[in-house]
Amino acid sequence: MSGIATFLTRRRGGASWHFTDVLAWIWLLAGLLLMFGPVVWLGLSSFKTRAALSEFPPTLLPYETSVVEVEGFDEPLPLYRVKTEDGEERLLVQVRRIGTVAQMADPEAPDEIIRVPLVAREPVREVRLATENYSTPFERYNFLRYFYNSVFVTVVATIITLIFNSMAAFALSKYQFKGRTAVLAVILATLMVPLSVIIVPLFSVINGLNLFNSLWGVILPTVATPTGVFLLRQYMLTIPDELLEAARMDHASEWKIYWRIVLPLAMPAVAVLAIFSVMWRWNDFLWPLIVLSDQELYTLQVGLNSFQGELNVQWHYVLAMTVVSMLPVVVIFAFLQRFITSGIASTGIK
């Protein structure tokens, strides 16, 4: 902590502020605001009620109109601050609303009804976290099942992706055979083909293999990625061929060379590909939406779509479940982020 404090309190001008110090702090704060501002706004908005989300102008904190118990009424009534004609401010509760006029009463004397124009009242607000935004979807929409499906698809697809892509990268980086460059070029050329172009033939293949409406139909078509093959191949090129020749002289099989030597040495690049694969599978929406028709098999992203009706969208649930869907990716990134710099930086060095 002392090193961080020393770094943050350094001044180019010594004890006084230099104009470059001011520019550096402005740049730093602006970057933090642009990076984390939307995330903070999303997190705070996920605790707002449905009515609070529809307010304009929007507020940063999750405010809600205060309510009080009034004798003679079964439910608590909203509390408002009203300015009377003589300039006095009073705290009144709203009994009912008729057109542009609200019928209000004093909480201590609810029998006397006071008519107040809507523009003359101001709600008394307090910060309240609408935690039901997180609990209700798990109770009403079977979100635990959606969460399990997403975890299953992400974990299984990532494991298969790492195995298949690392095998292909090992062959393209350490074996000399005719057409190796052409094979790599064909693999990289598929990067230019978007999913929307091949989605119809891909669906026909999945349907012909009886994988429609199955989680395996979501997993298998996307396990081989050209990005992963290229990333791992470039990293494996940095591994000296002499290590492989020494292992062959010790009568090691090709599988053992791949599994015991190449794969452990390429672990930084494998970790980078694992992070990318988790992000791809976890956030995938279009392909699971096409393949899955049974609601019990929905992934988390497809389940979020169930909050969108024909005439309205339940944004308070959408925002809350979006925060939940972000947490696993953030946790995985936090544990594996130290491999990103070394993994990507080494992919272009031979």
N, C-alpha and C positions, 0 to 999 in steps of 0.2 A: 504493500500500500504506500510506503514511503517513496518508492520509485515512481509510482503513478502520480503522487502529489508533486514530486519534484518536476516531472515532465509537464504537468498541467500549469505549474506556476512559473515556468521559465519565461524570461523576458529577453528579447534581443537587445533592448536598450539598457540591460542591467536592472537597476531598481525601478526605473521609469518605464512607461509604456511606449513602445515604438509603433508606428502606424501598421507595420507588418504583423505585429501581435494582434491588433484589433481585427485586421482582415482575416487572420488565421482563425480567430475565435468566431467571427461571423460565418466563415466557411464551414467550420466544424458544427456550429449550432444549426445552420441551414441544412447541412447534410443529415444530421440527426433528425431534424423535423421532417424532412422529405422521406427518410427511410422508415422511421418508427411512428410518425404522426398517423398515417392511415391505420396502422396496426392498433395503436391506442384508441383511435376513434371506433374501430370495429369492436374492440373488447368492451368499451363503455356502452356502445349502442346495443350490444347483445343483452345488456341488463335493462333496457328500456321496455316499457309496455308498448302495446300496439298503438295506443292513442298517442303516446309520447313520440313515437317514430314518425307519425303523420303531422306533427306540429311544424310550423314555419314561422320564423326562422328556427332551425334546429339548435339544440343545446348540446354542450359537450357532456355534461354529467346527466345521469338518468334521474331526472326530476319527476315527481308525481304530485298531483294535487292532494293536499292533506284532507283527511276525513275525520269527522267527530261523531260520537254517539249522541243522538238527540232523543229525548223521551217522547214516546208516541210513534216512533218510526222503527221499522224492523231492521233496516240496514243503515250503516253510517252514511252521512250526507257530506258532500264536498264543501270545503270551507273557502270563502272568498273574502277579499278585502274590498270594501265598497266605500266610495266617497260620496257622502250625502250632499244635498244642495247647499247646506250652510258650511261646507268645506270640512266637515268632521269625517274621519275615517272610522269605519265600524267593521267588525268581523261577523259576517253572516253566512249561514248555510243555505244552499240552494235546495228548495223543496221540489220544484219542477220548472220546466222551461216551456214557454208558450210563444212561438214565433221569435220575435226579437226582444222579448221581455222575459226575465227570470223572476219567478216567485220565490222570495227568500225570507228567512226568519232568523231571529236572534237565537243562538243555541240555548240561552237561559230562559227565553220566553217564546217557545215555538208556536204558540197559538196566534200570534200577531203576524200576518203575512204582509211583506213589503215587496212592492213591484219595483224592479230595478232593470233599466236597459242593459243589454248584454255588454255594450261598450263601456259601461260605468263600473264594471266589476273586474277584479284582478285576482286570479287564483293564488292561494297561499300554498307554496310548494315546499317540499322537502326531498332530500336525496333518498331514494329507495331503490334497492337492487331487486329487479324482478327475476328472482331465482327460478320461478316457475317456467321461464323460457327454456331452461336446461332440463328440468325434471319432467315436464309434460310430454315432450317428444318421445322420451324413453318409455313412458307409460302408455301413450295412445298410438304411437306409430311404430312400435317394435324396432326402435333404433339400435338396441343392443344386437339384434340379429344383423342389421345392416353393417354395424361396426365389425362384427365377427367376419362377415363375408369379405369386407374390404381388407381386413388383416390377413385372411387366408389367401386371397388373390395376390396381395402385395408380397407376402413372404414367399409363397410358392413360386410366383413368377420371377421374383428377384433371384432366388436360388438357381432356378433353371437358366435364367438369363446369364448369370455369372459363369455357370458351367459351360454352356454352349458357346458363348462368346469368347471365353478364355481358351477353349479348345481350338476354335477357328483362328484366333490370334496367334496361338502357339504354332500352328501349322504354317500360317502365312509369314511368320517372322523367323522361324528356325529351320524350315525345310526348303530345299532348293528343288523346284520342279517346274516343268514347262507350263506356261499359262498362269503362273502365280500372280504376276502383275495384272493380267486380264481379269482374274477372279476378284482381286482386290478392287479393281476399277468397277466391276459389275456390282459388287457389294456397296461401294460408295455411291454409285449412280442411283441406287434405290432411295438415297436421301432426298432426291429431287421429286420423288413420287409421293404425293400426300395421301393420307388415309382415305379421304373422300373419293379418290379415283379408283382404288381397289376394293372399296367396301362391298360392292355388289358381288364380284367373284369370290371375295373372302367369305361372305355370308353363304354363298352357294356351297363352298367347300365345307364350312362348319355344319351346314344343314345336311350335306351328304354323309358326313361322319357321325351323325346323330349327336352332335355336341350343342345343338341349339337348346336354349334355356338351361344351360349348365355353366357352372363356374369354370370348368375346364375349357369351355368354349371361349371364355374371356381370357384365360391365361395363355393357352398354347399359341394362338396366332401372332403374339407379340413378343415371344421369348427371345428371338434372334433379332438384334438391332445392329444396323451398320455403324452407328455411333460407338457402341460398345466394342465392336470388333476393331475399329480403327484406333480407339483410345488404348486398348490393351496391346494391340500389335505395336504401336509406336513405343510403348513403354518396354515391351519385351525385347525390342531391338537394342535396348541399352544393356541387356544382360549379356555378358561375354560368352561367345560360343565355346571358349575353352572349358568352361564349367560343364557343358553338356558332353564334350568330347571326353573329358576325364571320367564322367559318370558312365559313359558307354564302355570305356576301357575297363571299368570295374564291373562290367556285365549288368548294368542297370537297364531295365526295360524302358521303352519309350513312355509308357504310362507313369513309371516311377520318376523318370526325369521331369515329366510335366507336373506331377502331383507333389513331389518332394523338393524340387529345385526351382523350377520356373514360377509356379504359382505362389509359393511363399515370397520370392523376391519381387513379384509383381503386385504384392498386397496393397501398396498405396494406390495404384491405379484401379485395383479391384474395389477398394473402398470408395473411390470416386464414382465408379460405375454403379456401385450399390446405392449410393445416395441418389444418383440420377434415376435409377430404376424404381426406387421407392417413390420418388416424386411423380414419375410417369404413371405408375400403376395406381397409386393412391388417388391421384387427381383425374384419372381417366373417366370420362363421362359418356362420350359418343358411342364407343364400341359396347360397353356394358348395357347401355340403353337399347341398342339394337338386338343384342343376343338374349338378354334376360327379359322374360315376360311374366314369370312368377314373382310375386311381391316378396316371398320369403327368400328369394335369391338376390334381391337388390343389394348393390353395394352402397356405400355411404353417399357418394355423389349422386347416384340415381335416386336414393331415398330422399335427398334434399329436394329433388324435383317434385316430390309428392306434396310439398307445402304450397305449390303454385297451382291455383285453381283457374277456372276459365275467366272469372271476373275479378278475383282478388288474389293477392299473395300475402301469406302470413310471414311478414318480414321479421318479426320478433323471434320466431322459431328458426328461420333461415340463418339469421345472424348468429344465434346461439350455437346451432349445430355446425356452422362454418368454423367457429372458434374451436369446437371439439375436434373437427376434422383436421385442423391445422396442428394440433398438439403432437401427434405421433411424428410428423415430418420434422417439426422443430426439435424434438428430443433426439431423433436419429442424426440430424444435422449437428447438434451440439456434441454428440459423442464421436462423430466421424469427421468433423470439419478440419481437424489437424492434418488429415491426409489429403485434403483437396489441393492445397498449394503445391506440396511435393509431388503429388500424382500428376497434376496437369502440367506443371513446369517441366517434368522429365519426359513427357510424351514426345517432345520434338527434338530430343537430344539422342544421338547415336554414339 
